[in-house]
Protein backbone atom coordinates (compact mmCIF):
# COMPACT_ATOMS: atom_id res chain seq x y z
CA UNK A 1 0.00 0.00 0.00
CA UNK A 2 1.37 3.39 -0.98
CA UNK A 3 0.74 6.78 0.62
CA UNK A 4 -1.53 7.71 -2.25
CA UNK A 5 -3.71 4.70 -2.85
CA UNK A 6 -5.38 1.68 -1.28
CA UNK A 7 -4.33 -1.61 -2.82
CA UNK A 8 -7.07 -4.18 -3.08
CA UNK A 9 -6.61 -7.51 -1.26
CA UNK A 10 -5.51 -10.42 -3.40
CA UNK A 11 -8.09 -12.74 -1.85
CA UNK A 12 -11.62 -11.98 -0.66
CA UNK A 13 -12.55 -12.28 2.99
CA UNK A 14 -13.39 -15.84 3.96
CA UNK A 15 -17.10 -16.60 3.94
CA UNK A 16 -18.92 -17.02 7.20
CA UNK A 17 -19.14 -20.68 8.08
CA UNK A 18 -16.29 -21.57 5.75
CA UNK A 19 -14.15 -24.62 6.28
CA UNK A 20 -11.96 -24.44 9.45
CA UNK A 21 -8.95 -25.22 7.26
CA UNK A 22 -9.16 -21.79 5.62
CA UNK A 23 -6.77 -19.25 7.02
CA UNK A 24 -8.35 -16.80 9.44
CA UNK A 25 -7.50 -13.12 8.94
CA UNK A 26 -5.03 -11.54 11.35
CA UNK A 27 -6.31 -9.04 13.94
CA UNK A 28 -7.35 -5.87 12.14
CA UNK A 29 -6.98 -7.46 8.70
CA UNK A 30 -10.69 -7.99 8.13
CA UNK A 31 -11.39 -4.39 9.11
CA UNK A 32 -8.97 -3.24 6.40
CA UNK A 33 -10.56 -5.64 3.90
CA UNK A 34 -14.01 -4.19 4.61
CA UNK A 35 -12.73 -0.67 3.93
CA UNK A 36 -10.95 -1.81 0.77
CA UNK A 37 -14.14 -3.45 -0.52
CA UNK A 38 -16.15 -0.31 0.24
CA UNK A 39 -13.59 1.82 -1.63
CA UNK A 40 -13.76 -0.54 -4.64
CA UNK A 41 -17.56 -0.37 -4.72
CA UNK A 42 -17.38 3.42 -4.71
CA UNK A 43 -15.17 3.28 -7.80
CA UNK A 44 -18.05 1.97 -9.91
CA UNK A 45 -19.34 4.88 -12.06
CA UNK A 46 -22.97 5.66 -11.32
CA UNK A 47 -23.02 3.46 -8.22
CA UNK A 48 -26.13 3.92 -6.12
CA UNK A 49 -26.11 4.18 -2.34
CA UNK A 50 -24.04 1.30 -0.99
CA UNK A 51 -25.86 -0.83 1.56
CA UNK A 52 -24.30 -3.07 4.18
CA UNK A 53 -26.11 -5.97 2.53
CA UNK A 54 -24.36 -5.30 -0.79
CA UNK A 55 -21.02 -4.83 0.96
CA UNK A 56 -21.44 -8.09 2.88
CA UNK A 57 -22.37 -9.91 -0.33
CA UNK A 58 -19.23 -8.63 -2.07
CA UNK A 59 -17.09 -9.90 0.80
CA UNK A 60 -19.09 -13.15 1.08
CA UNK A 61 -19.79 -12.61 4.77
CA UNK A 62 -22.90 -11.87 6.79
CA UNK A 63 -23.94 -8.34 7.73
CA UNK A 64 -23.40 -9.38 11.35
CA UNK A 65 -19.75 -10.02 10.48
CA UNK A 66 -19.40 -6.42 9.32
CA UNK A 67 -20.86 -5.10 12.56
CA UNK A 68 -18.31 -7.05 14.59
CA UNK A 69 -15.72 -4.64 13.21
CA UNK A 70 -17.75 -1.44 12.74
CA UNK A 71 -20.67 -0.29 14.88
CA UNK A 72 -22.33 1.31 11.86
CA UNK A 73 -21.86 2.09 8.17
CA UNK A 74 -21.00 5.65 9.22
CA UNK A 75 -17.97 4.23 11.04
CA UNK A 76 -16.90 2.51 7.82
CA UNK A 77 -16.99 5.82 5.97
CA UNK A 78 -15.11 7.42 8.86
CA UNK A 79 -12.41 4.81 8.29
CA UNK A 80 -12.10 5.94 4.66
CA UNK A 81 -12.04 9.60 5.71
CA UNK A 82 -9.25 8.84 8.19
CA UNK A 83 -7.27 7.23 5.37
CA UNK A 84 -7.78 10.33 3.21
CA UNK A 85 -6.76 12.70 6.02
CA UNK A 86 -3.70 10.72 7.06
CA UNK A 87 -2.49 10.15 3.48
CA UNK A 88 -2.99 13.69 2.21
CA UNK A 89 -1.58 15.53 5.22
CA UNK A 90 1.33 13.13 5.46
CA UNK A 91 2.18 14.10 1.87
CA UNK A 92 1.67 17.79 2.68
CA UNK A 93 4.19 17.42 5.52
CA UNK A 94 6.64 15.71 3.16
CA UNK A 95 6.39 18.64 0.72
CA UNK A 96 7.00 21.15 3.51
CA UNK A 97 9.80 19.14 5.13
CA UNK A 98 11.57 18.67 1.80
CA UNK A 99 11.90 22.45 1.53
CA UNK A 100 13.40 22.67 5.04
CA UNK A 101 15.81 19.80 4.31
CA UNK A 102 17.07 21.44 1.14
CA UNK A 103 17.97 24.58 3.03
CA UNK A 104 16.75 26.67 0.11
CA UNK A 105 13.27 28.09 0.71
CA UNK A 106 10.83 27.32 -2.08
CA UNK A 107 8.53 30.12 -3.20
CA UNK A 108 5.14 30.07 -1.49
CA UNK A 109 3.34 29.91 -4.82
CA UNK A 110 5.38 26.93 -5.96
CA UNK A 111 4.78 25.10 -2.71
CA UNK A 112 1.04 25.77 -2.95
CA UNK A 113 1.09 24.44 -6.53
CA UNK A 114 2.86 21.28 -5.40
CA UNK A 115 0.27 20.68 -2.67
CA UNK A 116 -2.58 21.27 -5.14
CA UNK A 117 -1.04 18.86 -7.66
CA UNK A 118 -0.55 16.23 -4.95
CA UNK A 119 -4.24 16.41 -3.96
CA UNK A 120 -5.33 16.02 -7.57
CA UNK A 121 -2.99 13.05 -8.07
CA UNK A 122 -4.29 11.41 -4.89
CA UNK A 123 -7.86 11.74 -6.17
CA UNK A 124 -6.91 10.40 -9.60
CA UNK A 125 -5.32 7.29 -8.06
CA UNK A 126 -8.25 6.75 -5.69
CA UNK A 127 -11.53 7.33 -7.56
CA UNK A 128 -13.65 5.83 -4.79
CA UNK A 129 -12.07 8.17 -2.26
CA UNK A 130 -12.84 11.10 -4.55
CA UNK A 131 -16.56 10.38 -4.22
CA UNK A 132 -16.14 10.59 -0.45
CA UNK A 133 -14.09 13.80 -0.66
CA UNK A 134 -16.67 15.68 -2.74
CA UNK A 135 -19.58 14.28 -0.73
CA UNK A 136 -21.31 12.29 -3.49
CA UNK A 137 -20.95 9.08 -1.45
CA UNK A 138 -22.15 10.79 1.74
CA UNK A 139 -25.48 12.22 0.55
CA UNK A 140 -27.63 9.71 2.44
CA UNK A 141 -25.21 9.14 5.30
CA UNK A 142 -24.73 10.79 8.70
CA UNK A 143 -24.33 14.59 8.50
CA UNK A 144 -21.16 14.46 10.59
CA UNK A 145 -19.34 12.73 7.72
CA UNK A 146 -19.92 15.65 5.37
CA UNK A 147 -18.96 18.06 8.14
CA UNK A 148 -15.68 16.20 8.56
CA UNK A 149 -14.92 16.46 4.84
CA UNK A 150 -15.76 20.17 4.99
CA UNK A 151 -13.19 20.48 7.78
CA UNK A 152 -10.69 18.60 5.60
CA UNK A 153 -10.97 21.21 2.85
CA UNK A 154 -10.90 24.02 5.41
CA UNK A 155 -7.56 22.64 6.57
CA UNK A 156 -6.33 22.39 2.97
CA UNK A 157 -7.29 26.03 2.43
CA UNK A 158 -5.54 27.07 5.66
CA UNK A 159 -2.39 25.23 4.55
CA UNK A 160 -2.45 26.94 1.15
CA UNK A 161 -3.06 30.31 2.81
CA UNK A 162 -0.01 29.77 5.02
CA UNK A 163 2.12 28.98 1.95
CA UNK A 164 0.87 31.98 0.02
CA UNK A 165 1.16 34.40 2.93
CA UNK A 166 4.91 33.92 2.80
CA UNK A 167 5.11 33.98 -0.97
CA UNK A 168 6.44 37.52 -1.23
CA UNK A 169 6.95 37.26 -5.01
CA UNK A 170 5.15 40.56 -5.56
CA UNK A 171 4.97 43.48 -3.11
CA UNK A 172 1.48 44.03 -1.73
CA UNK A 173 -0.09 46.40 0.76
CA UNK A 174 -2.44 43.61 1.91
CA UNK A 175 -0.43 40.34 1.81
CA UNK A 176 -2.69 38.54 4.31
CA UNK A 177 -5.86 39.39 2.39
CA UNK A 178 -4.22 38.49 -0.91
CA UNK A 179 -3.14 35.10 0.47
CA UNK A 180 -6.65 34.46 1.78
CA UNK A 181 -8.26 35.26 -1.57
CA UNK A 182 -5.80 33.14 -3.56
CA UNK A 183 -6.08 30.19 -1.16
CA UNK A 184 -9.89 30.35 -1.33
CA UNK A 185 -9.82 30.48 -5.14
CA UNK A 186 -7.36 27.57 -5.36
CA UNK A 187 -9.38 25.41 -2.96
CA UNK A 188 -12.59 26.06 -4.92
CA UNK A 189 -10.75 25.09 -8.11
CA UNK A 190 -9.56 21.82 -6.55
CA UNK A 191 -13.02 20.92 -5.26
CA UNK A 192 -14.47 21.67 -8.69
CA UNK A 193 -11.91 19.45 -10.44
CA UNK A 194 -12.66 16.58 -8.06
CA UNK A 195 -16.42 17.00 -8.49
CA UNK A 196 -16.10 16.96 -12.27
CA UNK A 197 -13.96 13.81 -12.08
CA UNK A 198 -16.50 11.99 -9.89
CA UNK A 199 -19.62 13.15 -11.75
CA UNK A 200 -18.19 12.34 -15.18
CA UNK A 201 -17.93 8.70 -14.10
CA UNK A 202 -14.16 9.24 -13.73
CA UNK A 203 -13.79 10.04 -17.44
CA UNK A 204 -12.65 13.67 -17.06
CA UNK A 205 -9.17 13.63 -15.56
CA UNK A 206 -8.77 16.12 -12.70
CA UNK A 207 -5.18 16.74 -13.83
CA UNK A 208 -6.27 17.97 -17.27
CA UNK A 209 -4.25 21.14 -18.07
CA UNK A 210 -3.41 21.29 -14.38
CA UNK A 211 0.00 22.96 -14.67
CA UNK A 212 -1.34 25.70 -16.95
CA UNK A 213 -4.38 26.24 -14.72
CA UNK A 214 -2.25 26.60 -11.59
CA UNK A 215 0.07 28.98 -13.41
CA UNK A 216 -2.90 31.24 -14.24
CA UNK A 217 -3.97 31.34 -10.60
CA UNK A 218 -0.56 31.48 -8.93
C-alpha positions in Angstrom: 0.0 0.0 0.0 1.4 3.4 -1.0 0.7 6.8 0.6 -1.5 7.7 -2.3 -3.7 4.7 -2.9 -5.4 1.7 -1.3 -4.3 -1.6 -2.8 -7.1 -4.2 -3.1 -6.6 -7.5 -1.3 -5.5 -10.4 -3.4 -8.1 -12.7 -1.8 -11.6 -12.0 -0.7 -12.6 -12.3 3.0 -13.4 -15.8 4.0 -17.1 -16.6 3.9 -18.9 -17.0 7.2 -19.1 -20.7 8.1 -16.3 -21.6 5.8 -14.1 -24.6 6.3 -12.0 -24.4 9.4 -9.0 -25.2 7.3 -9.2 -21.8 5.6 -6.8 -19.2 7.0 -8.4 -16.8 9.4 -7.5 -13.1 8.9 -5.0 -11.5 11.3 -6.3 -9.0 13.9 -7.3 -5.9 12.1 -7.0 -7.5 8.7 -10.7 -8.0 8.1 -11.4 -4.4 9.1 -9.0 -3.2 6.4 -10.6 -5.6 3.9 -14.0 -4.2 4.6 -12.7 -0.7 3.9 -10.9 -1.8 0.8 -14.1 -3.5 -0.5 -16.1 -0.3 0.2 -13.6 1.8 -1.6 -13.8 -0.5 -4.6 -17.6 -0.4 -4.7 -17.4 3.4 -4.7 -15.2 3.3 -7.8 -18.1 2.0 -9.9 -19.3 4.9 -12.1 -23.0 5.7 -11.3 -23.0 3.5 -8.2 -26.1 3.9 -6.1 -26.1 4.2 -2.3 -24.0 1.3 -1.0 -25.9 -0.8 1.6 -24.3 -3.1 4.2 -26.1 -6.0 2.5 -24.4 -5.3 -0.8 -21.0 -4.8 1.0 -21.4 -8.1 2.9 -22.4 -9.9 -0.3 -19.2 -8.6 -2.1 -17.1 -9.9 0.8 -19.1 -13.1 1.1 -19.8 -12.6 4.8 -22.9 -11.9 6.8 -23.9 -8.3 7.7 -23.4 -9.4 11.3 -19.7 -10.0 10.5 -19.4 -6.4 9.3 -20.9 -5.1 12.6 -18.3 -7.0 14.6 -15.7 -4.6 13.2 -17.8 -1.4 12.7 -20.7 -0.3 14.9 -22.3 1.3 11.9 -21.9 2.1 8.2 -21.0 5.6 9.2 -18.0 4.2 11.0 -16.9 2.5 7.8 -17.0 5.8 6.0 -15.1 7.4 8.9 -12.4 4.8 8.3 -12.1 5.9 4.7 -12.0 9.6 5.7 -9.3 8.8 8.2 -7.3 7.2 5.4 -7.8 10.3 3.2 -6.8 12.7 6.0 -3.7 10.7 7.1 -2.5 10.2 3.5 -3.0 13.7 2.2 -1.6 15.5 5.2 1.3 13.1 5.5 2.2 14.1 1.9 1.7 17.8 2.7 4.2 17.4 5.5 6.6 15.7 3.2 6.4 18.6 0.7 7.0 21.1 3.5 9.8 19.1 5.1 11.6 18.7 1.8 11.9 22.5 1.5 13.4 22.7 5.0 15.8 19.8 4.3 17.1 21.4 1.1 18.0 24.6 3.0 16.8 26.7 0.1 13.3 28.1 0.7 10.8 27.3 -2.1 8.5 30.1 -3.2 5.1 30.1 -1.5 3.3 29.9 -4.8 5.4 26.9 -6.0 4.8 25.1 -2.7 1.0 25.8 -2.9 1.1 24.4 -6.5 2.9 21.3 -5.4 0.3 20.7 -2.7 -2.6 21.3 -5.1 -1.0 18.9 -7.7 -0.5 16.2 -4.9 -4.2 16.4 -4.0 -5.3 16.0 -7.6 -3.0 13.1 -8.1 -4.3 11.4 -4.9 -7.9 11.7 -6.2 -6.9 10.4 -9.6 -5.3 7.3 -8.1 -8.3 6.7 -5.7 -11.5 7.3 -7.6 -13.7 5.8 -4.8 -12.1 8.2 -2.3 -12.8 11.1 -4.5 -16.6 10.4 -4.2 -16.1 10.6 -0.4 -14.1 13.8 -0.7 -16.7 15.7 -2.7 -19.6 14.3 -0.7 -21.3 12.3 -3.5 -21.0 9.1 -1.5 -22.2 10.8 1.7 -25.5 12.2 0.5 -27.6 9.7 2.4 -25.2 9.1 5.3 -24.7 10.8 8.7 -24.3 14.6 8.5 -21.2 14.5 10.6 -19.3 12.7 7.7 -19.9 15.7 5.4 -19.0 18.1 8.1 -15.7 16.2 8.6 -14.9 16.5 4.8 -15.8 20.2 5.0 -13.2 20.5 7.8 -10.7 18.6 5.6 -11.0 21.2 2.8 -10.9 24.0 5.4 -7.6 22.6 6.6 -6.3 22.4 3.0 -7.3 26.0 2.4 -5.5 27.1 5.7 -2.4 25.2 4.5 -2.4 26.9 1.1 -3.1 30.3 2.8 0.0 29.8 5.0 2.1 29.0 1.9 0.9 32.0 0.0 1.2 34.4 2.9 4.9 33.9 2.8 5.1 34.0 -1.0 6.4 37.5 -1.2 7.0 37.3 -5.0 5.2 40.6 -5.6 5.0 43.5 -3.1 1.5 44.0 -1.7 -0.1 46.4 0.8 -2.4 43.6 1.9 -0.4 40.3 1.8 -2.7 38.5 4.3 -5.9 39.4 2.4 -4.2 38.5 -0.9 -3.1 35.1 0.5 -6.7 34.5 1.8 -8.3 35.3 -1.6 -5.8 33.1 -3.6 -6.1 30.2 -1.2 -9.9 30.3 -1.3 -9.8 30.5 -5.1 -7.4 27.6 -5.4 -9.4 25.4 -3.0 -12.6 26.1 -4.9 -10.7 25.1 -8.1 -9.6 21.8 -6.5 -13.0 20.9 -5.3 -14.5 21.7 -8.7 -11.9 19.4 -10.4 -12.7 16.6 -8.1 -16.4 17.0 -8.5 -16.1 17.0 -12.3 -14.0 13.8 -12.1 -16.5 12.0 -9.9 -19.6 13.2 -11.7 -18.2 12.3 -15.2 -17.9 8.7 -14.1 -14.2 9.2 -13.7 -13.8 10.0 -17.4 -12.7 13.7 -17.1 -9.2 13.6 -15.6 -8.8 16.1 -12.7 -5.2 16.7 -13.8 -6.3 18.0 -17.3 -4.3 21.1 -18.1 -3.4 21.3 -14.4 0.0 23.0 -14.7 -1.3 25.7 -16.9 -4.4 26.2 -14.7 -2.3 26.6 -11.6 0.1 29.0 -13.4 -2.9 31.2 -14.2 -4.0 31.3 -10.6 -0.6 31.5 -8.9 
